[in-house]
Amino acid sequence: MKFKVNKDLCIGCGACQATAPDVFEIGDDGFAFCKLDDASKDLIEDATDAKEGCPTDAIEEVNE
């Protein structure tokens, strides 16, 4: 499963990185990004928790 961070909505609070550090990171620009092209099954639960916990709903699941 793929996840994407909408930088127009991201405030760089770091909640996603704290919840799913193997999936999300705060970049040099101060905004979060997804470090993986595709989250493995063992990381999907953490990534989904980060998505649900994002205060600005900046994280999206990308189904291709």
N, C-alpha and C positions, 0 to 999 in steps of 0.2 A: 504494500500500500504506500502511496506517495502522499506527502504532506507539503504544503506550501505556506509561506508567511507573506501576507499582504503588507508590504512596507508602508502603504498609505494609512493603514490602521494601527500598525505596531507602534508602541510607545517605549519599547526597549526596557520593560520592567524586569525581565529576566525570569519570570515565573515559568516559562516553558523550559528554559535551560535548567532550572532547579528541579523540575518534575521529570524531564526526559533529557539528561545531559548527553546521552549517546545519539540523540536525534537532533536537538536544537542547540544553537550557540548564538551568542550576541557577537556580531561582527564589529569591525573597527569603526563602522559608521554609526554604531550605537543601536542598531536594529537587529532583531532575531532573523535567523535563516535556518533552513533545514540542511543538515550536514550530509544527508543520505539521499541518493537518487530513489531508493526504494527501501522502506523500513521493513526489516525482517519480522517474522511472526512473533518472535520473542520481544520485540520493541514496540509493537503496535499498541499494546495496552497502555504503556507509558506515554506514547505519542498522543493517543486519544485522550488520556487524562490531561495532558498539557493543552490540547485543543479546547477541551471543555473548561479548563481553568483559566484560559486567556481572558483577561479583563476587557479586552477590546474586540474579541472574536476575530483576531487577525489570522488565525491558523485555519487552513482549509484542507480537507481531504481531496486529493485529486485522483479521480477514477478514470483511467484511460483504457 
